[in-house]
Amino acid sequence: MYAFEIVAERKIIEAMERGEFDNNPLAGKPLPPDGLDNVSPELRMAMKIMKNAGIVPEEIMLKKEISSINELLRICASDEEKVKLRLKLNEKQLRYNMLMEKRTGKVFLPEYHEKIMEKLGRS
């Protein structure tokens, strides 16, 4: 165990002995969601620090934009506007998938990946 872990553990035990956690309204309840469910465990702490600093990672921004475009598509009445929104949605989804593939090494749209590889002659 590292020194800072030992110190932190001691501080927690001392606070528990003083009863500082006795009146915690969240005692026995699950922690509130932090919006990082889909983030890998290795990146979760870094993302949380960035979130607390007000820095939003690109993939989070893209997810929000994708959600907004989907909502606009749902309520849109104009066919012309729907075409523009679908193009924008495809662009955002492709960028998101590329980021996630780069980060995780996993292909997010295997059917498209296979088609691309076939066209490149690398099946």
N, C-alpha and C positions, 0 to 999 in steps of 0.2 A: 504494500500500500504506500502511496506517495505521502509526503509530509502534509500537504494541504488537505488531503483526504482524511488523515488522522485528526487534524485540527478541526475540520468541518464536522466530523463525526462526534468529537468531544463536545463541540458547541451545541449540536443538536441534542445530545444526551442531557447536557446541563439544562437546556431550555425545557426539555420534557420533564426533568425532575422538578423544575420550578413551576410547572403547570402552565407554561406559556401557550401550549397547544390545546388546552382543555376546552376552551370556548370557541374553537374554530367552527364557523358555520358550514364548512365543507367537509368536516370530519366524517369519514365513512362513505362519502359520495365520490363518484368518479370525477376526475379532473375535467374542467370544461374543454371542449374541442379547441385545438389551436390552429386548425386548418392545414396541418402538415401531415395528414394521414397518408398521402401518396408519396411522401418524400422518403428516400432511403434512410435507414438509421445513421449511416455515416455522415449524411448531409443535414440531418434534422437540427442539430445544435447550431450549425452555421446559419441555416435558414432562420432559425428563431432569433438569433442575434441580429441578423439583417432586418428582420421584420420589426424588432423592437427599436432599431435605429431608423426606421422609416424607409428603408431601402427594399424595394420590391423586386424579386428576381424576375427575369423575363418570362419564364414559364408560367409563373403565377399571373402576371399581367395578361399573357396570352390566353390562359384558361378563362379569365374574367371576360376578355374580349370575345372569345368563342361563345361563352354563355350569353352575352348581350346580343350577339349577332343571331344566335338561335332564337332568342326571344323576339327580335325584330322580324325574323322570317315567319315566326308563328303568327304575328299580328299583321303582317304586310298584306296589302290588297293588290298592289300593282305588280303585274308580271315582270315588267321591266326592272323594277326595283328589286324584286326577288332574284333575278339573274345577277344583278350587281352584288347583292348580299351573299349569294352562294359562292361567287368568285372570291369575295373577301374572306368568307368562311373557309374555303379550301386553302387559301394562302395562309391564314392563321393556323389552321390545323396542320398543314404541312410543316410550318416553322416549328410548331410545338412538338410534333413527332420527331423532327430532326434533332431538336434540343434533347429530348428524352432519350433518343437512341444514342446520342453522343455521350450522355451522362451515364446511362445504364448498360450500354452495349447491346440492348435488346431491340429488335425490330418491332415497331408498334403496328404496322400495317403489313403483315406478312404477304397478303395477296398481291399488294402493289410491289412489294420487294421482289417477289418471284417474277412478276411480269417485267420489271426493270432489268433484273439479272438475265432473263431470257433474251431480251433485246440487246443486251450487252454481250451475249454469247457466253455467259458465265453461269449456267444453271447448275 
